């Protein structure tokens, strides 16, 4: 539990730190509007932290009935909103951020879980990006298919031709960068839970 908590809290804390540094730099240059935007982003991050702490309390009680349940979620808006929080950090690092998100992708999921997934992927994409490189984010809506019915049991010709039918909407999310394995060590631990490359 402690390992999970520390891993989840790193992302918003790291973004808060970047926002604070950028806000200070903008104030030093007299860019009040830019600093105000950074403060607004910090407010969003505080809200995300508050939600994560709520989940920690939820897990500590081990009360399944009180855990957040999946519900309707516009994954397009979630990805766009989460990625937007990284625009200033990418610019500060000289990283080109390309975002292509198909609108209106509705799924059933837990919002906080999905935000954590996108945040962790974005954190890693920026952290392990080649200096002056790029990070590409792409989301495409996909109809999720369920297995085709037994053809022998099908009662109509239309059902036989169908083969497989749409159950509900799914999606494909790709977050890529021009990462080079030569930049870090211990890449064999890349997919181990809570591991961080050096």
Residue pairs with C-beta under 8 A, 6 or more apart in sequence:
1 59
1 60
3 193
3 194
4 59
4 194
5 56
6 194
7 120
7 194
8 52
8 55
8 116
9 49
9 52
10 123
11 116
11 119
11 120
11 123
12 45
12 48
12 49
12 52
12 119
13 49
14 123
15 41
15 45
15 85
15 86
15 89
16 42
16 45
16 46
16 49
18 88
18 89
18 92
19 38
19 39
19 41
19 42
19 45
19 88
20 38
20 42
21 92
22 34
22 38
22 88
22 89
22 92
23 34
23 35
23 38
23 39
23 42
24 35
26 32
26 34
26 35
26 38
27 35
38 88
41 85
41 88
44 85
45 85
48 115
48 119
51 112
52 112
52 116
55 68
55 112
58 66
58 67
58 68
68 110
68 111
68 112
68 113
69 110
70 108
70 109
70 110
71 108
71 109
71 110
71 111
72 106
72 107
72 108
73 106
73 107
73 108
73 109
73 110
73 111
73 114
74 104
74 105
74 106
75 105
75 106
75 107
75 109
75 114
75 139
75 171
75 173
76 101
76 102
76 103
76 104
76 105
76 139
76 141
78 111
78 114
78 115
78 118
79 101
79 118
79 137
79 139
79 173
80 99
80 101
82 115
82 118
82 119
82 122
83 97
83 99
83 101
83 118
83 122
83 137
86 97
86 122
86 126
87 97
89 126
90 96
90 97
90 126
90 135
91 97
93 126
93 129
93 131
94 131
94 132
95 126
95 129
95 132
95 133
95 134
95 135
95 177
96 133
96 134
96 135
97 134
97 135
97 137
98 134
98 135
98 136
98 137
99 137
99 138
100 136
100 137
100 138
100 139
101 137
101 138
101 139
102 139
102 140
102 141
104 141
105 139
105 141
105 169
105 171
106 169
107 168
107 169
107 170
107 171
108 168
118 173
118 175
121 173
121 175
122 135
122 137
122 175
125 135
125 175
125 176
125 177
125 179
126 135
126 177
128 177
128 179
128 183
128 184
128 197
129 135
129 177
129 178
129 179
130 177
130 178
130 179
130 180
130 183
133 177
133 178
133 179
134 177
134 178
135 175
135 176
135 177
136 174
136 175
136 176
136 177
137 173
137 174
137 175
138 172
138 173
138 174
138 175
139 171
139 172
139 173
139 174
140 171
140 172
141 169
141 170
141 171
142 169
142 170
142 171
142 172
143 166
143 167
143 168
143 169
143 170
144 166
144 167
144 168
144 169
144 170
145 164
145 165
145 166
145 167
146 164
146 165
146 167
147 164
148 162
148 163
148 164
148 165
149 159
149 162
151 160
154 160
181 187
184 197
184 198
185 197
185 198
186 195
186 197
186 198
187 197
189 195
189 197
190 197
